[in-house]
Amino acid sequence: MALGPRLDLRQSQSLVMTPQLQQAIKLLALSNLEIETFIGDALEANPLLEAGELRSEDAPVKDESMNEPAADAPVGEEAALDIDKTAIDVDRDTGDGEWGAAGSGATADDLPGIEESSADSISLADHLHEQVGAACSDAREEFIARNLIGQLDEAGYLRSQPREIAAELGVSLVETEQALEAVQTLDPTGVGARNLSECLALQAKEIDRYDPCMERLIENLDLVARGEFARLKRMCDVDDEDFADMLGELREFDPKPGLAYGGTPESAVVPDILIAQNDADGWDIKLNEATLPRLVVNRGYFIELKQGCTDKESRGWLNEKLNDANWLIKALDQRQKTILKTAAEIVKKQDGFFRNGVSELRPLTLREVAEEIEMHESTVSRVTSNKYLHCDRGTFELKYFFMSGVGGGADGEGGASSESVKARIKALTDAEDPKKILSDDKLVEMLKGEGFDIARRTVAKYREAMGIGSSVQRRRAKKLQALG
């Protein structure tokens, strides 16, 4: 067999996240105030972009001589949408289906990066993105890892299932789990965990304290919370001194490592979505235009610049700026359509809350909304992050309307939302007779009579979460109040 150099052609598939797609995904997760900052930077970076009211002469610019793709209607064009039988009016067409980056020729390189418009302190996602390249074995793993980072919540937890993420990206579950392992090696230790036990286990491993005894302790955090220390000592097979040391180490771990990043000075919440009841007994839904400047391409300036572009390099520069401007206008417009489409479905599902209050807040999951609007669950998750809705009852984060059912079937159907149960517990304890304080067992009985089929431990957990004391504590407090 002869040995010698030769040339081979091989075809392979790889995942490529274009700069446009990266920006589009990040745009979807930003609030209106963050978008306002981003648009301000974009206006400075691109002379063809202009903020202002929509005019007929401000249609998207297409230069036929340059073979440029033109964007759809500029941000700010209004339309209406009827949602089934709920009489919900939306002030923009919500579009159809999933979305990605528009404008195949746009580079978006000259647009200001999202990370450049963040607050003074670095966000958790940016901190992790800076490290992830060195933690991954190849570009494919890095692509998956960066997607995982984008789905972490503010505390650093991964709330989506790896199987669902793998299906969305078109990769195997094994690859997704390998990428997740890479994310879990990043600083701060504990990020990328799917639950509290996994978060604490990662931190214990970091300091080489994840021995079998500590493993059993972390796996039984519910017993730690209940103070069942004698049982835990038997399970861990340690004496009093070792057990005390283990508890001390456990308390030093950070249950929410991601909160150390992205901290910003507290400020008043500005709603992104406004809801009001209309004359047809439905709901008017619109974006808060006060925090969302309108973008158009400055046609006159484009024509002026084009006349001065006499060489190939100048024409290439103008070509790039026009591409960037058109892409950004279309991406922002699609972002707004997606937000309104999601908000409209939330209002439809939680109609009882908007009419009658928290007692009628029903169980709702991201998957349920995603299926109704024919988008992926991760898209709905990004849409509802850092977005606030204002209605007559107040201002609420969109994620407030998502919760699992209590007292229903295995799929959560037929149950009541945890918030409605909490509201009912508070109403019952507030109205109780000081001489006949309600025990947790009595509360369970009364709630079951109202259709809330929940366990005693659940009632106790909700009561404690709301700061409502036990029956003994409430009896003592009401006696002191009567004496005062």
Summary of the structure (lengths in Angstrom):
residues: 484
radius of gyration: 27.3
end to end distance: 103.0
largest distance: 104.2
contacts: 1418
relative contact order: 0.13
helix: 52%
strand: 8%
